[in-house]
């Protein structure tokens, strides 16, 4: 646990060193998808195509999703979200991502508590399907921050196909998760297939509930009206106290 | 990962070989798939090496045509030529490439250096108008002196006006100064600063992100300002107009998550200065002591946050 003074220090740090380029996600906005807060290609729809056609109908994806920020290519957000996990990590990026993750867990994990299953009791990170040789930075970071919570081991399957589509068989659950509320973490969500497949693998292994917490909802500025959305609607500097789950925090 | 682990990884960076440097020059000249320099730089950083990027992006490289063989020879000859001129060519993967510059999304793929490169150079940009008032010039000099007093490097762009005042004051006070220039490193621009150019190269450090003979162009100034924002711990804008390079640097610094210090003169006299008050990391100062206090705070911030983060993961 952190003291009030320490929390204040993290908050100030995140605002001073990330506030100028990080952007809070928008839920309950006419412009964003109600499942993933991305930008639906058709502005008349409230859900984007993959969410409404694949994830929601499957009935086995995550129950709740939180997105701490938006990010996009060729920007400081991309430098930070890639830089923190390079083999030689960028110091600034590592600090910002570490504080961002800590603050979201400390302040907003309770926002994802479930009336029946309570707060998440087990955590997992979405493993890479590209076979990286070195340990994944987000996993190392989370293991340090959540060391008092048990981990559910989730790994890539031997046979990986279409890693970006909804394919739960791309993942293997090595731990007992039956009846549990699992917190699943990932650093970026682009189209969501990767993370939702991991969530579905946990569901198939018996998890009662999966809450997904993602640090950056990645936007493709070349698509539809996304660039305009970023320019006109993401004008406010980052506020760490805005809820990634889009609720008024308890 | 603790701060110690991260620093240990950083120490693993070495110096790129002649062949690796030539491979980078080749990659930037051929731009496989018409990728931009920032895209290529991002790939190089992600892979942590140069050779495989070229081979992957351009598989025909493996069965090189005569032109490709010639192009490769040319890149190598170029790098050897720079070496013989004692032009220091540093790739984005080199241990000597300034860490803070590598942290910004416009990190140049390479830098040319003349002078002494320091690892973790504690620098602060002191920037402002070319056509500065007498008051502005005096302020730039006293801010520069105050930074030297704190053993902070004075960083500027070798332009006339505020930049020149800041560089000169630092040199006169026996401090370190770094110039990030908007031309190739062989150019002496502006002509009036030819002597200062050489003095900084021999007593401080001159850095350029362009090919050695590049002329100054509108966009090179902007690119240079982005790099300057990256190199420094913070940017001080002493005096600036409504539309100026300093304004652009202040905006980019906020977008990089780098502190910006505006003098009350800038806030009083520009609309953009007023609009920046309250943005993340922006402070307004009204005295040299204010500058020292804010810079001191910024310098200790990194260490404090690292210690706090290490405590979080300590068993």
Interface residues (C-beta under 8 A of the other chain):
Chain A: X2 X6 X9 X10 X13 X15 X16 X17 X18 X19 X20 X21 X74 X75 X76 X78 X79 X82 X83 X86 X87 X88 X89 X90 X91 X92 X93 X94 X95 X96 X98 X99 X102 X137 X140 X141 X144 X145 X147 X237 X238
Chain B: X1 X6 X9 X10 X12 X13 X38 X39 X42 X45 X46 X48 X99 X100 X102 X103 X104 X105 X107 X254 X255 X256 X257 X258 X259 X279 X280 X281 X301 X302 X304 X305 X306 X308 X309 X312 X313 X315
